[in-house]
Amino acid sequence: MVNQCSLCRSKEIKPYFKNEEASYFFCTQCDLVFTPKEFHLSEAAEKNRYDSHQNNPEDEHYRAFLSQVFNPVMDCIKSGDKGLDFGSGPGPTLSVMFTEQGYAVDLYDKFYANDRSIFNNKYDFITATEVAEHLDKPGDELTRLFKMLSAGGVLAVMTKILSEQIDFKSWHYKDDPTHICFFSQNTMNHLAKAWGSRVQFYGNDVALFFK
């Protein structure tokens, strides 16, 4: 039984959409749309889906896709800065793109690079690319990442941002069962306010939070 928002823990939630696969709820405080834990895949089933992803650093189309977040971050960092690719997946590529430009980048992924010592580190930039929508406690996870930034650092979040122009019923993004929460620009602004941060949007899918 769902009784609070998975991001801000508000109890001001209401039904949003329901189909044969899942029920979705809307938080009136932070604008998050989410599906409760009873509809989440097991970790084994979740990993099985990720194992099928064909992420390859040599794939120019995949690099072009990641450039949506890579280019804005590159404009914000300086020589010698150190980064973290959070949720790096089975074929880390964004980290390779930064390494090619001379930046040191650590990896973390709960299935493929589960070195939890990184949570003791400080970073000048952190990327979370196509990760936020998979988090069952997105508020806790993203807040932890923001706290890991050094002063002046940037957290880059890339996810399909839900807007009023999107017909949720036919939206392909919700049909991936590993996608369990969906952010609007209002949700991103809620996070920025909670963190005392400034957020800037790039295109339709990228938000950069500045510390």
N, C-alpha and C positions, 0 to 999 in steps of 0.2 A: 504494500500500500504506500503510494507516494504521499509525503506530507510536507516536503520542503524542496526548495530549489537546489539543484546540485552545484550551483555556482555560488550564490550569495546566502543560501540557507533560509531565505525568506519563506514564510508559510503562505504568502499571498500568491498562490498559483491557481491556474484554472485549466481545464481541458482545452487542448488546441486542435488535435487531429487524431483520428483513429482509423486503422485499417486491419487487415488480417494478420499483419506481421507485428504490429506494435501500437501502443497508445503514446501520445505525445502531450506534453504539458507546457504551458507558457507562464513565465514568471513576470508578474506585473511590476516588480521592483527593478529587475536588471535586464528584462527583455529576452532572457535565454529561453530557447525552446529545447526541450530535452525529453528523453524517454527513460523511465525508471529501470532500476537494476534487474527487475524480473524479465526484461526483454533483452538484456545484454547477452552476448555470446560468452561461452566459457573461454578461459585463456587459451586452451588448446585449439578450440575452433577459431578463435581470433588469430592466433599465430599461423594457423593453416592458411588463412586467407592472405596474410602478409607474405608467406613463403611463395605465393604464386605471383607476387609483384615482380615485374621485369625492370627493376631500376638499375641502370647501367651508366657509369660515368662517361662512357664513350658514346652514349646516345645523344645526338645533337638536339633532338626534339625535347628530350627530358631536360637538357641544360637550358634550352630556351624557356621552358615552363618555369624552371627554378630562377631564371633571371628576373622574374617579377619581384622576387624578394632579394636576390643577390645584388642587383643594381642599386636599390635604395639603401641597403646596408653599406655597400661600398662607399657611397657618398657621405656616410656618417662616421666612418672609422679612419684611424690613422695608422701609420707604420708602427709596428711593434705591438699593436693591440692583439689580444688573445680572445678566441671565441669558443662557443660550445654549440654543437649541432644536436639539439634535443629531439629525440625521436628519429634517429638517423636512418633507421630501416635496414632492410637486407642488402641494399646496394648503395652505401653512402656516396653521394654525388655533390651535394652543396658544399660539404667540407673540402672536397677535392678542388672545387672551383676557387674557394678562398685560399687553400694551400698553394695553388698555382700562382696566386698573387702575393705570396710571401707571408701569409698569416698562419699562425699555429691554431689549430682547431681540435678540441676534444670532442669525442662522440659519447652519446648516451642513448641507449634504447633498451627498454625492459626485456626485449626478447633477443636482441642481437649484439648489444654492447652494454651489458648490465654491470657497469663499474660504478657503484653508488658512492665511491669516494669523491666523485666530481661534485657532489652536493656540498662539499666542504670548501669548494673553490670560489674565487671571484673571477668574473669575466667582463671584458669590455663590450662584447656583443654576444647575444644568444639568439639562435634561430629555432623556431618551432614551426616546421613546414608540413602542412597537412597532418597535424598532430592534435590540435585542440579539440577537434570534433570527435576524437576517440577517447577523451578523458572522462572517467566516471566521477572524478572530483575536480573539475576544471578550475574552480576558484582556488583551491589549495595548491594545485600543481603550478598554475601560472603565477600565483603570488610567490611561491618558493623560487621560481626562476627569476622573477623581478628582484627579489632580495639578494640574489646571487650576482647582480650587476654591480660593477664598480661605479663610483660617482661619474656621471657623464656618459654612462653606458646606454646601450639600446637593446631592447627585446623586440624581435621581429616575429610576428605571428601571421602565418598564411593559412587561410581556411576560406571556404566559400561562405561569403557573408549573406545572411538572410535579409531580404528587404521586402517591402510591401508589394513590389512588382513581381515577386516570385510566387507562383501558384504551388503551394507546398504539396498538394495532392499529387501533382505530376512531376515534382522536382526530383530529378535523378539522384541528387546528393543524399537524400534521406534513405534511398533504397539499398545502400550498402549497410548491412547489419552491424558493422563495426563503427558506424557513425551514430553517436548517441547524444550529441548536443550540438546546437546550432546558434551561432552568434550573429547578432545584428550590429550595426554601428553603435546603437544605443548601449548594447552590452559591452562593447569595447570602451565606450565613454564611461560606463559605470566602473569598469576596472581601473581606468586611468584616474578617476576621481578618488577611488579607494586607496590608490597607491600614491596620490599626490604627484601624479605624472602628467606629461603631455603626450597625447596620441595624435599621430598623423596617418592618414589613409593614402594608399597608393593603389590606383586602379580599383577593382571591385573586391579584391580578395586579400589584401595585405594591410596590416596595421603595425606601425612602429611606435613603441612606447619608450620615451626618453626619461632617464633617471637624472 
